Every structure is written in C-alpha cells, then in structure tokens.
C-alpha cells in the first residue's frame, strides 16, 4: 500500500527549495564547483543540476547560450537539433 502524502506537501515549494539549494552551492565559491560535485552532494544527476541552474539564470556556457538564443528566436526543438547537432534530450536539457 502506498504511503499517504504529507498534508502540507507542496511540490512547487519543494522544487523552489531544491533550486535555491543548487544555486546556493553553485554560487558559494569561485571558481564554481562542477555540476558533478553538486550532483553528488545532493544525490542528483548532473544534467538535472545544469537544468536547474539554467532555469535560475546563473549557468552560462557557449552551447547553453546558443540553444536558448535559438529558443527565444522561436525555433523549434527540431530546428535547434539541426542547427547544433545535439540530440533531442540534450536540447531539452539546455532549456529552462
């Protein structure tokens, strides 16, 4: 039998807390810790950590900037795949 959910469980609040934690760890030192270090510390996948940092607007890389530029221009995921040579999963991982 499934365990009943906590009465005050708020998935948006939980996600915001996770986002805040990832951003806090990432910004706590210079140079920034690697995505793998943050992922290991929180028990997450490095791709999820990158996506959270992109969503927060704090992660920058040439490919992330290019994918998001194409997205802002209204290009579809299919078009971004053709322009960048990335896989569908990779394109989605760079979008907030």
PEVEN-V879054 format. One record per backbone hydrogen bond with DSSP energy under -0.5 kcal/mol. NH is the residue of the N-H (numbers start at 0). CO is the residue of the C=O. E is the energy in kcal/mol with one decimal. If there is no record, write none. Layout:
nh->NH co->CO e->E
nh->NH co->CO e->E
This chain:
nh->8 co->5 e->-1.6
nh->13 co->9 e->-2.3
nh->14 co->10 e->-2.4
nh->15 co->11 e->-2.4
nh->16 co->12 e->-2.4
nh->17 co->13 e->-2.1
nh->18 co->14 e->-2.7
nh->19 co->15 e->-2.7
nh->20 co->16 e->-2.2
nh->21 co->17 e->-2.7
nh->22 co->18 e->-2.5
nh->23 co->19 e->-2.3
nh->24 co->20 e->-2.4
nh->25 co->21 e->-2.5
nh->26 co->22 e->-2.5
nh->27 co->23 e->-0.7
nh->27 co->24 e->-0.7
nh->28 co->25 e->-0.5
nh->37 co->33 e->-2.0
nh->38 co->34 e->-2.8
nh->39 co->35 e->-2.8
nh->40 co->36 e->-2.1
nh->41 co->37 e->-1.9
nh->42 co->38 e->-1.3
nh->43 co->38 e->-2.5
nh->47 co->44 e->-0.6
nh->48 co->44 e->-1.9
nh->49 co->45 e->-2.5
nh->50 co->46 e->-2.4
nh->51 co->47 e->-2.4
nh->52 co->48 e->-2.3
nh->53 co->49 e->-2.6
nh->54 co->50 e->-2.6
nh->55 co->51 e->-2.0
nh->56 co->52 e->-0.6
nh->56 co->53 e->-1.0
nh->57 co->52 e->-2.3
nh->58 co->52 e->-1.1
nh->64 co->60 e->-2.8
nh->65 co->61 e->-2.1
nh->66 co->62 e->-2.8
nh->67 co->63 e->-2.3
nh->68 co->64 e->-2.1
nh->69 co->65 e->-2.5
nh->70 co->66 e->-2.1
nh->71 co->67 e->-2.6
nh->72 co->68 e->-1.7
nh->73 co->70 e->-1.6
nh->74 co->69 e->-2.3
nh->79 co->75 e->-2.4
nh->80 co->76 e->-2.5
nh->81 co->77 e->-2.0
nh->82 co->78 e->-2.4
nh->83 co->79 e->-2.3
nh->84 co->80 e->-2.6
nh->90 co->86 e->-2.5
nh->91 co->87 e->-2.4
nh->92 co->88 e->-1.8
nh->93 co->89 e->-1.1
nh->93 co->90 e->-0.9
nh->94 co->90 e->-0.6
nh->94 co->91 e->-0.9
